[in-house]
Amino acid sequence: MNSLKKGLLKVLADAFCLFVFVIPLWVYNLLDVVPLTRLGFFCNDDGIRYPYHPSSVSSAAMMVSGFVIMLMLGLFVEIFLLQRNKHLSVPTQPFHPLVVAIYRLAGYFIVGASINQFLTDVGKQAVGRPRPHFIDVCQPSVVCTDANRHVYIENYTCLRTSHPLIPAHDFTKRILDARKSFPSGHASFSLYVTVFMVIYLEFRMRSQNTRIVRHLVQAGIMAWGLWICCTRITDFKHRYSDVAAGILLGSAVASFTAYLYIRSCNSKIRKAHFIDPESNIGTCGQNGLHNPADHSTSLGNHLDTALTGLEENRE
């Protein structure tokens, strides 16, 4: 009962920490406390004169698919490892090992995604770079001529009040969004999911027997992330540099988050004094799984190696 109470208290503490991570996102996206930087433009800048196109992959669809990839792969991998190592003894614990494993994976993933989104929003608000379709959506109150084509224009207003491809209730938001090109949010999130899940699969599915399936799944995830990045360029939402910055940001946050996840799992290995190099079982939910024969086998291998070395030295 005490272990169950401690487990529930830990869940509540984790929920509170997650809420603390979400607060910055709420402040940036809903309250607009931090003003959006208003950059100017050059009349001869053809990079902001592309036509407006709806997104091939909406933000909602991208985020839902990213979380589905994490959850489905996590369930498949952890169930596979549990079934493969069901012969190992499991000490009494308040929650099922599968629940603990998915909880740990989802917890680190969500916290890392929140940090990634927060940093992305900071960049968008602080830089305020016009998107490639800026002129089409805004139609600034400036007449471009040969006299001012090389002049940096900062004083302007957007004259356009509607667009045939933008719903009327969403147009004001799109006007502001037209100045949030750097970095690409789609690129940062898709690469966050890609890098995190590729590292997760490499860490959890260590067995040589699963390497082909592992690499195929990893390639599929990378193709998904690359495809989303490419759509941001072909939809005229971002420049190459915007997408590159999003890729670097998402990859960096994912790598650091995966490092913390692996370190958390390895700390449980040391506490349980059990490591299975083939399947990496005994971590992240299967903590404490123990096969009594493993210690004697490992000790015997070390003794055999030591004796062989002594015999070679005598010769």
Secondary structure by P-SEA (a helix, b strand, c coil): caaaaaaaaaaaaaaaaaaaaaaaaaaaccccccccbbbbbbcccccccbbbbcccccaaaaaaaaaaaaaaaaaaaaaaaaaaacccccccccccaaaaaaaaaaaaaaaaaaaaaaaaaaaaaaccccccccccccccccccccccccccccbbbbcccccccccccaaaaaaaacccccccaaaaaaaaaaaaaaaaaaaccccccaaaaaaaaaaaaaaaaaaaaaaaaaaccccaaaaaaaaaaaaaaaaaaaaaaaaaaaaaaaaaccccccccccccccccccccaaaaaaaaaaaaaaaaaaaaaac
